[in-house]
Amino acid sequence: MAENRARKKKKRRKVQNVLPVNTKAKDTFFKKVYESEERQRRLVSFLLGIESEKVAVACVRPVLFGNKENDFSCICDGLFYVLTEAQASVSPNIIYRLLEYATAGLRATVDSEQLLYGRARVYFPIPKLYVLQVGLETKAERLPEKVQYDLYLSDSYLPVGEKYGENPPEPDLDATAHVYDFRMTLDETLCYIECGELPARFAAYDNDMRNYALVANGITYMQRTGNDSKYTPPSNITTVAEYLQLMLDRGIFVDLLSDKEVCDMTMAQFSRDDILIYQGREEGREEGREEGREEGREEGREEGREEGREEGIRAFILDKVEDGIAENVIIQKLRRHFTLDEKTARQYYRRCGK
């Protein structure tokens, strides 16, 4: 009996290892950038404002997100749990997603039995939440004045002031995400491609985050050039491959972009949803709908481009399934991107996603 009690006590004291990176998850250029320990350390040192000594990768895959792993997380010096997400479209719900990641990640750093039932306090590494925002905007007023700003979970709570007056009950749970927003206007992106001129607000951020944003924004711009009249073709390059060579010539990610496999992966990553949607639009455009760039998807449906559109939908679904995204989330994305009702979206999913 005494031996069994000692064995159980020893088991309770054993701390779980931090969850390792899932090597089977689809790689992305963001993860490739921060694959090296040196870049991880530089990122953490910049975000926290300290000189980090040891960084241990600790990415997680919460149940809510199916097979989807967060972009990059690590334990810094055994004291801070840093979670970083990169996103190419603005979503105010990113703060909740990070909260889910943080909850799953923190639990993975301690003994679950002791956490749930032990009498002694369990100590966690301090969570820090960050968002790297990239993307293109047609209007300058949609961009923030500063690169860095914060998002708060409490901003997403239902308003209660109108019902309860000036002193309603305060929320008991809040979270803060520190955003580094490197979105650019189309004019800014074109100016950077042609002249190498950066937006003034980017000047203080000469680091890998900014370089990642320049690669992402430039690739997205080049992918859309020729498909949308708002995107003026640059005078110095005509393809995504030439843009990546331009990045090399400017000394950006020389170690990564010199590798063809990495370049192919990079070109495929950005604006994947846009590419899949365009696949469903372009069949009809080639039949003489050049004037319909803005309303391409709706006009295409009216002109009977069902075959090309369905191919785009099928590719969209298969891509999301490969990423491990849950069925209900895929259906929501189908409804939003392709303007489908729920019944039709589910029919497409059952036909293409299983």
N, C-alpha and C positions, 0 to 999 in steps of 0.2 A: 504493500500500500504506500509506504513512504517513498519507495522508488518511483511509483507511478505519479505521485504528487510532484516529485522533483522534476520528472520528465515533462509534465504539463506546464510547470512553472517556467522551465527553460524554453519551452515552445512559445509561451506567451511573450517572453522577452525578446524573441528573435524578430528583428526588424525586417520587413519585406524589402526586397530590392526594388529600386526604381524601375518602372516599366521601360523596357528597351524599345528602340525604334523597330517597327515592324518592317522588315526588309521586303515583304511581299506587297506592301502598299505601293500604289503608282507613284513613281518619282516625279518631282516637279523641279523646275529651275530654281525656285526659291529654296527648296531643300538642298539642291545641288550647291547653291551658293554657300549655304551654311553647313555643308558637310564637313568642312575642315575645322579642326579644333581651334586654329588660330583665328578664323573668322568668327566662330562662336564666341570666343573670348573677347574679341573686339566689339561685337554686338552687345554683349552683356555689359561690358565696361562702359560703353556709351550710354546705354539705356539707364543703368543704375548710377552712373557717375562715380564709379569706383574702379580700382584696379583688381579685377578678378584673378584669382590664382588657379582655381580648378573649376572646370565646367563638365557636367555629366548630362548627356542627352536624356530626356525623360518625357517623350511624347506619349499621348494617351489616345484611346479610342472609346469614348463614352457610348453606352448602349443606345442612347437616343439617336446617335448619328450613324448607327449601323456599322459599316465597315470603314467609315471615314476617320482618318487619323488627323489630329491637329497639325498645323504646319511646322512649328518648331517650339519645343519646350526644353528647359534644362534646369538642373539644380546648380546654383552658383555657390561655390565654397561651402556647400552643405547648409547654407543659411537662407538663400532666396530661391523661390520657385518662379522662374521666368517663363511666361507663356506668350508667344508671339504668333499672330495670324496675319497673313497677307491676303488682301481681297481687291479684286479689280472692279467691283461694282459696289456702290454705297449701300450699306444695310445698317439701319439703326439698331437692329437686333443682334449685332455682333457682340455686344456686351453680354447678352445672355448666353450666347454660344461659348464665350470665354469662361463664363461662370461655370457652365457644365464641365468644360475641360478642367478647370481649376479644382472643382470638387472631386472629380475622378482621379486627377493627378495627385492631390494631397493625400487621399486615402491610400494611394499606392505607395506612399513613402513611409507608412507606419504599419504596425501590427494591427490588423483589423479587429482581432479579438479583444486586444487591450483597449482599442479606441472605443468599441461599442459597449464593453462590459467592465472594463477595468476601473479601479478606484483612483488610480494615480492619473494625474493630468498628462495627456499626450501632447507633445510639442511638435508643431509643423514648421517646415521652412516657410518663409514669408512669401505669399503669392504676389506677383507683379504682373499686370496684364497690359499687353501692347498690341496695337493694330498698325500694320503698314498698308496704307491705302494708296492704290495706284488707279489709273484710268484716265479717260479723256472726257472733256466737257466742251460743249459747243458755246456756252455762255460763261464769261468770266465771273459773273455774279454768283455762279454756283460754287465757286471755289472759296475756301476759307482764307481769311487775311493772313493767317500764320500757318506754317507747316505743322506745328505741334498744338494740339488742343486735347481736351478730355471728354469722354462720354461717361454717363452715369446710368446705372440700372434704374435708379429712382425716376429718371425722366420717362420711363416706360410704364410707370404705375398709373392706374386710373385716377383722374382728378377728383378730389373730394372737397375742395374749398368751397365750391358753389353750394354744396349740401350742408356742410358743417361750419361754414364761416371762416374766420381768419385763423383759428387755432385748431385745425383738425388733428387727429392722431398722426404721429410721425411714423414712417415705415421703419421696421426693425431690421431690414436687410437692405444693404446697398453695396454696390461695387463700382470701381472706377477703372476705365480702360484709357490708357494714354495713346493717342492717335498721332502718327506721323503721316501726314497727308501730302503725297507727292503727285496728286492729280495735276493735269496740265490742260490748257485750252488747245484747240486745234492750231491756232496761230503760234502759240508757244512751242508746240511740238514741231511744227514745220520750221520755225526759226532755229530750233536746236538741230534738226536734221541738216539743214542747209548751211548754217553758220556756226554751229557749236555753241550758241549763246543760251545760257541757262536763265530761267526766271530768277529775278533778284531774291525772292524769298527762299530759294534753294541754296544760297551762297554759304550759309553756315553749316551745311550738312555734306561735307566732302567725305562720304563713307560708302560702305557697301549697300546700305539701304537706298541711298539716292541713286547709285549706279543701277541697282535692280529696277528701280522705278523708271529710269531712262530707257533701259532695255525693254521693259514691259510696254511702256507707253509708245515707244517708237515702233515696236513690232505690231501693236494693235493699229496704229495709224497706217502703216504700210499695208496691212492686211485689208483695210477698208478702202484704201485708195483704189479707184477704178470701179468700186461697187457703190459708192455714195458720192454724189457731186459736192458734198460739203468738204470733202477731203481733197485738198489741192495736191496734185502729184509733185514731189520735190524735184528740183532741177538737177540735183546731183546723183540721185539713185532711183532705181525703179522697182526693186524687189526687197523682200525681207532678208534674203541672204546677203544682199549688198549692204543692208543696214547693219547686220551683225559684223560685217567686215569693217564698216565705218566705226563701230564700237571698238573693235580691235585696234584700228588706227589711232583712236583717241585714248588708248591705254586702259580700257574698261574690261575687266574680267578676262584678261589675256590668257590666263591659265585655263579657263573654262571654254571660252569661245574659240580657242584654237582646236578644240576637239569636235570633229564632225558629228559624232553621236550626240554630244551635248547640244550642239547647234540645232540638230533635227528635233530633239526633245524640246528645246526652247521655243522653236517656231510653232510647235504643235500645242504648247501649253496655253499661250495667251489668247484670249478671246475665243476659246473653244466653242462656247455657246453661240457666239456670233457666227462663226464659221458654219456650224451645223444648221443654224437658222437660214443663213444665206444659201446653203445647198438646196433648201426647199424653195427659195425664192428665184434663184437664178435660171431655172429651167424655163420659166415663163418670160423672164426678161430677154432671153436670147431670141424670143419669138417676136420681138418688136415693141416691148414695153419700156423703152429707155426713159420715157418721161415719168415713169411711175416709181422713182427711187424712194420717195418718202412713204408712199402707201403700197410698197412693193408686195408685201405679204397679202394684204386684203385684196388688191387688184388681181393678184395671181390666183387667188381662190375663185374670183369672179370669172376669170378667163379659163378656168378648167385645168390649172396646172397641178392637179391632184397627184399625179404620179411623182413629179419632182418633189412636191411638198411632203408626201408620205415617206420618201427616202430620207429627207432631212429629219423628220420626226423619228424614224427608226434609228438613224445614226445617233440622234440626241439621246434616246432612251438607252441604247446599248452603252453609250459612253457613261451615263449616270449609273447604270447597273454595275459596270466595271469598277466604278469608284466606290461601290458599296453603299450608295445612297438609298435610304428607305423608300418603299413603294409610295407612301402617301406624299413624300416630299417631291419625288419625280412627277407625280400626277399634278401637284401644285405648279411645278415649273412648266409642265406641258401646257397647262391652262393659261399661264401668264404669257409664255413665249409664243404660243401658236393660237391664242384666242380660242380655246376649246371649252365646251362645257364639261362638267365632271364626268358624265356618262361616256362621252366620246373619248376623253383622256384615258379613262380606265380601259376602254376597249383597245385603244392603241397599246397601252402597257401590257395587257394580257396577250396581245398578238405578238408583240416585239420583245418584251422584256423577260419572258420566261423560256 
